[in-house]
């Protein structure tokens, strides 16, 4: 259980896995945005020389991609968005390290390419996401309080009880009064009363009934 629960009884947050997934998602968003906007920007936006125009295109693509990636702040865990941009910086360092291991004649061009394409998203993303994260943490500190397992279970039970409709009170069944039974009826049955059909009106009728039973058997 120590892999999932810490010593304070709180569920461990897989923030490292979430940050890695967010970094890969940010990388995919930047590549897709660049692929979709590179052609239209090349045909419509032109300013000064080729270098300035290329930098302007990169800035436009970076701003749009950063805004899309900031939608991760809509998640319950607000740390995913800034940690994703931090993971994007780690990915850029990995690409630069791989380019540094290339032969000398191609090393410089690959480093310039990676820094030109990857550095603006890393700088702008971290510059935008971390202030937003700090502001949200100050404005809504309750979102960043980690609860114990017992507190989470208690909240889940309370939410389930709120969803269930209120149970109607069960009324007691109507109890019908039992009829009064005389001692004679209790001993000889309802025929001994004078109101039932075939009832015995006196002791002589009862004796005649016994004698008739004996004659039938003989």
Residue pairs with C-beta under 8 A, 6 or more apart in sequence:
3 12
4 11
4 12
5 11
5 12
5 149
6 12
8 148
9 148
9 149
9 150
10 146
10 147
10 148
10 149
11 149
11 152
13 77
13 146
15 77
15 79
15 80
15 83
18 77
18 79
18 80
18 83
19 79
19 80
19 83
19 84
19 86
19 87
20 87
21 84
22 72
22 80
22 81
22 83
22 84
22 87
23 83
23 84
23 85
23 86
23 87
23 88
23 90
23 91
24 87
25 69
25 72
25 84
26 65
26 69
26 84
26 85
26 87
26 88
26 121
26 125
27 88
27 91
29 65
29 68
29 69
30 61
30 62
30 65
30 121
33 61
33 64
33 65
33 68
34 61
34 65
34 117
37 57
37 60
37 61
37 64
38 57
38 61
41 57
41 60
41 61
42 57
45 53
45 56
45 57
45 60
46 53
47 53
47 56
58 116
58 117
58 120
59 120
62 120
62 121
62 124
63 124
65 121
66 121
66 124
66 125
66 128
69 81
69 84
69 85
69 125
69 129
70 81
70 128
70 129
70 132
72 80
72 81
72 84
73 81
73 129
73 132
73 133
73 136
75 81
76 143
78 133
78 136
78 137
78 143
78 144
79 133
81 129
81 132
81 133
82 126
82 129
82 130
82 132
82 133
84 129
85 122
85 125
85 126
85 129
85 130
86 126
88 118
88 121
88 122
88 125
89 122
89 126
91 118
92 114
92 118
92 119
92 122
95 114
95 118
96 111
96 114
96 115
99 107
99 110
99 111
99 114
100 107
100 111
102 110
136 143
137 143
137 144
147 155
182 193
184 192
184 193
185 192
185 193
188 200
188 206
190 196
190 199
191 198
191 199
191 200
192 199
192 200
192 206
193 199
194 201
200 206
200 209
